[in-house]
Amino acid sequence: MQIRSQVLKLMATPHADTRFHDACLPQSIQAATGCRPHEAWETLWALLADGLIYLDPERQPASDNWRWKLSERGRRAVEGGPWEPHDPEGYLRRLRRQVPNLHPVAYQYMQEALQSFNAGCYLACSVMLGVAAEQVFLGVAEAMVAALGASAEKLRKELDNPKSSQNARFQALRARLEPMRPALPDDLGDNLTMDAVADLLRITRNEAGHPRGRAVDEDTAYTHLQLAARYLGKMTALTEHFTQQAAARSSASGA
């Protein structure tokens, strides 16, 4: 049961009774989410471990009157935009809703990226994002080759060559895509998206295909996570566009 987001919102509600006693915040969580008592407690302690909430004694001798409070990080999670990495459940819920056809491998790495980010492992987070971007990029490339046939021969050769770097493959895709951009629907393949995907790919590998291992700070990882979902969504839509073209081309050749 995914109740973390609801607990954070409940705690941000003005005048909410967030006291430690079982009859206070834990009971309110159960009423709001329908979860069991132990699930309410598990969620609170998990949020505490993630640094999103803390217990404030407020000079009260009895622990029952201590209050659960949002940390600064927790407030950012509640007040953040639609792609808030500090709220991984909400982030993934939106991702599934807005990009339902995202490749399952890419989705798995997005989960790992969020877990790494919230554990303070920012390099690992960015590596996971890079792998997700690679998976989605390869989907676009393969769909483009299937749709365009001989006119995407250079890209096909790059994909078939096991010695080709991801950078070489990406540049071949971009070169073939560029003259097609004005005719693509919904501004798919725009330069901003392609630059962002290229940046995600560069996080993990240099132009020769070797791991980079460069330092990544929290702000950089946070920004990449906020932007990645939008760009992966656009690339997934681009894959679907070329997949439809490939199906139409196959039907036409078989007619």
Residue, then its C-alpha position, 0 to 999 in steps of 0.5 A: m500500500q502506498i501511503r507515504s504521500q498521503v501521510l506527508k500531506l496529512m502532516a502538512t494540513p494546518h492544525a493537524d494533530t500530529r502527536f505521537h500517541d497511537a490515538c493521534l496521528p497514527q489513527s488519523i493515518q489509518a482513517a485517511t488511508g484505510c491502512r492497518p495500525h502497523e502500516a501507519w507506524e511503519t510508514l512514519w518510521a520509514l519517513l523518519a529514516d528518510g529524513l522527511i519527518y522528525l519527532d519534536p519533544e516540545r519540552q513534553p516529558a511524556s512521549d505521547n505528546w511529542r509531535w511528528k513534524l515535517s523536516e525542511r526536506g519533507r516540506r519540499a516533498v509536499e510543496g514540490g512540483p509534479w516531479e518531486p524526487h523526495d516523493p518517490e511514490g508520487y513521482l512513480r505514480r505520475l510516471r505510470r499515468q503519463v507515460p504508460n508505455l515506458h519500457p519496463v526496464a527504463y521504469q525499473y531503473m527510474q525506481e532505482a534512481l529515486q531510491s538512490f537519490n533518497a539514500g543520498c547516493y547521487l552518483a548512483c542515481s545519475v547512473m540509473l537515469g543514464v541507463a534508463a535514457e539508454q534503454v529509451f533511446l535504443g527503443v527510438a533508434e530501433a523503431m526508426v530503422a524499422a520505419l525508414g528502412a534504407s534511408a536509416e542505413k547509417l543508424r542501422k549499421e551503428l546499432d548492429n556494430p557492437k563496437s559502436s559507442q552509445n554516443a555514436r549511435f545517438q549522433a547517427l539517430r539525431a542526424r537522421l531525425e533532424p530533417m524530419r523534425p518539422a513534420l513530427p507531431d507534438d514537437l517530438g524530437d525537439n532540440l531541447t529534448m535531444d540535448a537533455v537525453a544526450d546529457l543523461l547518456r553522458i552522465t554514465r559514459n564518455e564518447a568511447g563508451h567507458p564509465r565516467g564516474r564523475a562526481v554528482d551533487e544533490d542539486t544536479a541529481y535533483t534537477h535530472l530527476q525533475l526533468a528526466a520523466r518529461y524527456l523519457g515521455k517524449m522519447t517514448a512517444l517518438t518510439e510509438h510514432f515510428t512504430q506506427q510508421a513501421a506497421a504502416r510500411s509493412s502493411a503497404s509492402g504486403a498489400 
